[in-house]
C-alpha cells in the first residue's frame, strides 16, 4: 500500500487529513485497518513483527539496562497512538526528540514499517533494514521471513548494476542468520572485488556470502554478468558455513575468451583464491540452479594444501549449459588435497551439457561422496562425463547417464569406488567406463584398488582399465566388473572389456554383443589372479570377433560357466582351473591346475593337446574306448584308451 492509498483510507474515515489536505500521522488502529491487519492477527503478529519500541527495548535490554543507558526519555517520547507515513529520504532527514511509534515507508519496492531502536548507537545505515536519521537514531524494519533485495535498492531491470544492493542484503541476512530473496527480474552484476589476501592468480569475486545465509529466487529470477579476461570473477564466493543457494538462474552474456569466466558458486582457499580464508566450510546446499556459459557452475577448490576443509556439501538440481563454440568449459568441480580435504559430498539430479575442457562432474581428491541421477552430455578430448581422480576415495557413482563423452565415467588413482546402474552411450570406440592409474603423488601406495563396475549399460563404448600418462607409477589392486551389458554393431568398438595388469580381477556375469575384435581381453602379469565367470559373448552380425583373449603369463585363471559364442583366442599361461565353459576347445572343458578333463566325440589322439594325467571322455566310444588318459607328452600324442 502506498502513501496515497493510506491517505485515501484515512480521508474516507474523516481522519488523518488537516484543512490544507496534508497527511497527518495515522493512528495505529487506522493504519492496521488500511493494511487489512485487524483483530487477533494484529495482536499476534505485532504488525509484521514490529511491536512498540518500549516493549521491544524492555524485552531485549531490560528495564535496568534502559535506565542505565539513559534512554528512558526517548522511550517515553514514543507514542503508541501514531504511525507516520514517510519516505526513506524523509526518515533519514528526521531531527528532534519526538518520535512516532512507527514509520511506514512508501518508496516503491521498499515499502515497510520501521521503528526506533533507542539502544542501538552503532549500526550502519544499509537502506533495507536499518535507517540512520540525521540525529543519529537507528530505525529498523519490522518483518518476518526473507529479506528482499529490493529493500536495498536492487532494480532487477537488467541494466542497473545491482551488485552493491545484493551484497548489502546478504550482509544484513548474515547479521541475523536469515534468507535473502531475489524477486523475479534480471539482476545485472557489474562490479568486481579482489580478495583481501589474494592468491597468485588475479581474479576476484562479485558477491561474498558469509555463513548462515540463504540466497533464494523464484521463477524468473536471473543474474547476468558480462565478464572479460581482465575482470574475471566468481559470482558467489562462499565465506562461511551453513549457506544455501536455491532457485536461481545465472547467465554470462559475452563470448568467452580462454579462461575468461570463472565459477558461478565457489569456495576456494590458497593459490588463486582467498589466502586469508582458513575456517572450515560445512553444511552447504546448492539447489535448483540454472547456469549458462560458466567456467564451472559450482566449484570447491583447495589448491595449496592450506589446511582448510569442507564437508557436508549437497548439490542438487543444478543445470549447466555450455557453449562449445565460445569455449565455455567445465562443470561441477571439487578439488582437494590431503591438507585441505573435502568430504561427504552429495551430487544428485544435475545436468551438465557440453563442457569443453574438463569433466561434467569432477571429484578430485574428494572422500565419501555420491553422484546419483545426473546427466552429462559431451566433454572435451581429455575429460569425462564424470571423473574421479587424485586419490578420490569411498565414492558411489549410481544411476547416472553419460552420452557422447570421450570418457563416460573415469576413475583415475582412486580407491573404493562403486560405479553402478549407469547408462553410458558413445560413438567412435570411446571409453564408456575407464579405470586408470598414473601414480598420484599424495597417495602413499599409488594403487588404484577396490573398484567395482556393476550393472551398467553401455552402448557403443567400452570398459577399459589401463595405465595413464607419460610415466605412470603405481598399479592396480582389485577390480570387479560384473553384471554389465555392452552392445555394439560390430564396428563401433574394438574390445568391449579390456584390462591391463590387474592384480585381482573378477569379471562375472557380463553380456557383450557386437565387439569388433575381442569381447574380453586381459593383459596379465604372472602373479595376477583372474576369475572370469558366467559371461556371455556373441557377434552382432558377421564381424571378425573373438570371445576372449588372455595375454601375458598369468598362471591363476579361473574360467567358469562362460559362453563364448564367438570363440576363443589364446589364454595366457593356461593354468588355474576352467570349469564348464562352452566354446573353449569343445563343448566342455574342465581344468585343475594344468591337468584337464575334457569331453567330446571321436578319439583325442592327434587331436587334443593336454599334459600328462589329463582325462578325455569320449561321447561316442565303446566298451574299451570311452575313457582316455594322457600318459606321456604335452601335445596331441600319448592318449591311451582304458
C-alpha positions, 0 to 999 in steps of 0.5 A, spaced: 500 500 500 502 506 498 502 513 501 496 515 497 492 509 498 493 510 506 491 517 505 485 515 501 483 510 507 484 515 512 480 521 508 474 516 507 474 515 515 474 523 516 481 522 519 488 523 518 487 529 513 488 537 516 484 543 512 490 544 507 489 536 505 496 534 508 497 527 511 497 527 518 500 521 522 495 515 522 493 512 528 495 505 529 488 502 529 487 506 522 493 504 519 492 496 521 485 497 518 488 500 511 493 494 511 487 489 512 491 487 519 485 487 524 483 483 530 487 477 533 492 477 527 494 484 529 495 482 536 499 476 534 503 478 529 505 485 532 504 488 525 509 484 521 513 483 527 514 490 529 511 491 536 512 498 540 519 500 541 518 500 549 516 493 549 521 491 544 527 495 548 524 492 555 524 485 552 531 485 549 535 490 554 531 490 560 528 495 564 535 496 568 539 496 562 534 502 559 535 506 565 542 505 565 543 507 558 539 513 559 534 512 554 528 512 558 526 519 555 526 517 548 522 511 550 517 515 553 517 520 547 514 514 543 507 514 542 503 508 541 497 512 538 501 514 531 504 511 525 507 516 520 507 515 513 514 517 510 519 516 505 526 513 506 529 520 504 524 523 509 526 518 515 533 519 514 532 527 514 528 526 521 531 531 527 528 532 534 526 528 540 519 526 538 518 520 535 512 516 532 511 509 534 512 507 527 514 509 520 511 506 514 515 507 508 512 508 501 518 508 496 516 503 491 519 496 492 521 498 499 515 499 502 515 497 510 514 499 517 520 501 521 521 503 528 526 506 533 531 502 536 533 507 542 539 502 544 542 501 538 548 507 537 552 503 532 549 500 526 550 502 519 545 505 515 544 499 509 537 502 506 533 495 507 533 494 514 536 499 518 535 507 517 540 512 520 536 519 521 540 525 521 540 525 529 543 519 529 537 514 531 537 507 528 530 505 525 529 498 523 524 494 519 519 490 522 518 483 518 518 476 518 521 471 513 526 473 507 529 479 506 528 482 499 533 485 495 529 490 493 529 493 500 536 495 498 535 498 492 536 492 487 532 494 480 532 487 477 531 491 470 537 488 467 541 494 466 542 497 473 548 494 476 545 491 482 551 488 485 552 493 491 544 492 493 545 484 493 551 484 497 548 489 502 542 484 503 546 478 504 550 482 509 544 484 513 541 476 512 548 474 515 547 479 521 541 475 523 542 468 520 536 469 515 534 468 507 535 473 502 530 473 496 531 475 489 524 477 486 523 475 479 527 480 474 534 480 471 539 482 476 545 485 472 552 484 476 557 489 474 562 490 479 568 486 481 572 485 488 579 482 489 580 478 495 583 481 501 589 476 501 589 474 494 592 468 491 597 468 485 592 468 480 588 475 479 581 474 479 576 476 484 569 475 486 562 479 485 558 477 491 561 474 498 556 470 502 558 469 509 555 463 513 548 462 515 545 465 509 540 463 504 540 466 497 533 464 494 529 466 487 523 464 484 521 463 477 524 468 473 529 470 477 536 471 473 543 474 474 547 476 468 554 478 468 558 480 462 565 478 464 572 479 460 579 476 461 581 482 465 575 482 470 574 475 471 570 473 477 566 468 481 559 470 482 558 467 489 564 466 493 562 462 499 565 465 506 562 461 511 558 455 513 551 453 513 549 457 506 544 455 501 543 457 494 536 455 491 532 457 485 536 461 481 538 462 474 545 465 472 547 467 465 554 470 462 552 474 456 559 475 452 563 470 448 568 467 452 575 468 451 580 462 454 579 462 461 575 468 461 569 466 466 570 463 472 565 459 477 558 461 478 558 458 486 565 457 489 569 456 495 576 456 494 582 457 499 590 458 497 593 459 490 588 463 486 583 464 491 582 467 498 589 466 502 586 469 508 580 464 508 582 458 513 575 456 517 572 450 515 566 450 510 560 445 512 553 444 511 552 447 504 546 446 499 546 448 492 539 447 489 535 448 483 540 452 479 540 454 472 547 456 469 549 458 462 556 459 459 560 458 466 567 456 467 564 451 472 557 452 475 559 450 482 566 449 484 570 447 491 577 448 490 583 447 495 589 448 491 595 449 496 594 444 501 592 450 506 589 446 511 582 448 510 576 443 509 569 442 507 564 437 508 557 436 508 556 439 501 549 437 497 548 439 490 542 438 487 538 440 481 543 444 478 543 445 470 549 447 466 549 449 459 555 450 455 557 453 449 562 449 445 563 454 440 565 460 445 569 455 449 565 455 455 568 449 459 567 445 465 562 443 470 561 441 477 568 441 480 571 439 487 578 439 488 582 437 494 588 435 497 590 431 503 591 438 507 585 441 505 580 435 504 573 435 502 568 430 504 561 427 504 559 430 498 552 429 495 551 430 487 544 428 485 539 430 479 544 435 475 545 436 468 551 438 465 551 439 457 557 440 453 563 442 457 569 443 453 575 442 457 574 438 463 569 433 466 561 434 467 562 432 474 569 432 477 571 429 484 578 430 485 581 428 491 574 428 494 572 422 500 565 419 501 561 422 496 555 420 491 553 422 484 546 419 483 541 421 477 545 426 473 546 427 466 552 429 462 552 430 455 559 431 451 566 433 454 572 435 451 578 430 448 581 429 455 575 429 460 569 425 462 562 425 463 564 424 470 571 423 473 574 421 479 581 422 480 587 424 485 586 419 490 578 420 490 576 415 495 569 411 498 565 414 492 558 411 489 557 413 482 549 410 481 544 411 476 547 416 472 547 417 464 553 419 460 552 420 452 557 422 447 563 423 452 570 421 450 570 418 457 563 416 460 565 415 467 573 415 469 576 413 475 583 415 475 588 413 482 582 412 486 580 407 491 573 404 493 569 406 488 562 403 486 560 405 479 553 402 478 546 402 474 549 407 469 547 408 462 553 410 458 552 411 450 558 413 445 560 413 438 567 412 435 570 406 440 570 411 446 571 409 453 564 408 456 567 406 463 575 407 464 579 405 470 586 408 470 592 409 474 598 414 473 601 414 480 598 420 484 603 423 488 599 424 495 597 417 495 602 413 499 601 406 495 599 409 488 594 403 487 588 404 484 584 398 488 577 396 490 573 398 484 567 395 482 563 396 475 556 393 476 550 393 472 551 398 467 549 399 460 553 401 455 552 402 448 557 403 443 563 404 448 567 400 452 570 398 459 577 399 459 582 399 465 589 401 463 595 405 465 595 413 464 600 418 462 607 419 460 610 415 466 605 412 470 607 409 477 603 405 481 598 399 479 592 396 480 589 392 486 582 389 485 577 390 480 570 387 479 566 388 473 560 384 473 553 384 471 554 389 465 551 389 458 555 392 452 552 392 445 555 394 439 554 393 431 560 390 430 564 396 428 563 401 433 568 398 438 574 394 438 574 390 445 568 391 449 572 389 456 579 390 456 584 390 462 591 391 463 595 388 469 590 387 474 592 384 480 585 381 482 580 381 477 573 378 477 569 379 471 562 375 472 556 375 469 557 380 463 553 380 456 557 383 450 554 383 443 557 386 437 565 387 439 569 388 433 575 384 435 575 381 442 569 381 447 574 380 453 581 381 453 586 381 459 593 383 459 596 379 465 602 379 469 604 372 472 602 373 479 595 376 477 589 372 479 583 372 474 576 369 475 572 370 469 565 367 470 558 366 467 559 371 461 556 371 455 559 373 448 556 373 441 557 377 434 552 382 432 552 380 425 558 377 421 564 381 424 571 378 425 570 377 433 573 373 438 570 371 445 576 372 449 583 373 449 588 372 455 595 375 454 601 375 458 603 369 463 598 369 468 598 362 471 591 363 476 585 363 471 579 361 473 574 360 467 567 358 469 560 357 466 562 362 460 559 362 453 563 364 448 559 364 442 564 367 438 570 363 440 576 363 443 583 366 442 589 364 446 589 364 454 595 366 457 599 361 461 593 356 461 593 354 468 588 355 474 582 351 473 576 352 467 570 349 469 564 348 464 565 353 459 562 352 452 566 354 446 573 353 449 576 347 445 569 343 445 563 343 448 566 342 455 572 343 458 574 342 465 581 344 468 585 343 475 591 346 475 594 344 468 591 337 468 584 337 464 578 333 463 575 334 457 569 331 453 567 330 446 566 325 440 571 321 436 578 319 439 583 325 442 589 322 439 592 327 434 587 331 436 587 334 443 593 337 446 593 336 454 599 334 459 600 328 462 594 325 467 589 329 463 582 325 462 578 325 455 571 322 455 569 320 449 561 321 447 561 316 442 566 310 444 565 303 446 566 298 451 574 299 451 574 306 448 570 311 452 575 313 457 582 316 455 588 318 459 594 322 457 600 318 459 606 321 456 607 328 452 604 335 452 601 335 445 596 331 441 600 324 442 600 319 448 592 318 449 591 311 451 584 308 451 582 304 458 
